[in-house]
Amino acid sequence: MAMTQTSQVRRRNFVIDLPFQLSYAHLWAWAAVIVIALFGWAYYCASYLLVPETGSIMVQFMIGIGVFFLLFCFLMGVVTLRKTHRVAGAAFSIERSLRRLRNNDLETPVQLRRGDYLKEVAQAFDDLRVNLLRRRSHVLMAIQEMERVSKNLSGGQRVSLEQAVEHLKTTVE
């Protein structure tokens, strides 16, 4: 049983795990603050310490660079949210599958969207789920065999307990 990796689930909410996703956005915000502070200091130096003609050209250049950097930081923040959403969304899906497993639902595979990360983790989880499903069927067969053996014993047939135990062991393995 393979997991569904190319599910066409639409994103309803880009922020799934706010602390995780904003941790990277904070990096871009701090970078913007530091660069703006440096540009402010350079603006001060250019406007008060340099010759007025050179200072106005420098100020225009710094304003242009500052606007460009602010737009760049905003776009990188959007890209960061989108990239972290691919990790947080996959983690959310795997966590939901773990809850289903805890509630004895071994039938539902992990469903990731196309482009989500953590596919190897989801595949390993699905392999575990399939293995548990297989073991559960072996245990059910062993229980059925125990019931059959107990009916035979109560019906007066002579079956040694050792033979029944050995047969159950081979059924479970």
Secondary structure by P-SEA (a helix, b strand, c coil): cccccccccccccccccccccaaaaaaaaaaaaaaaaaaaaaaaaaaccccaaaaaaaaaaaaaaaaaaaaaaaaaaaaaaaaaaaaaaaaaaaaaaaaaaaaccccccccccccccaaaaaaaaaaaaaaaaaaaaaaaaaaaaaaaaaaaaaacbbbbaaaaaaaaaaaac
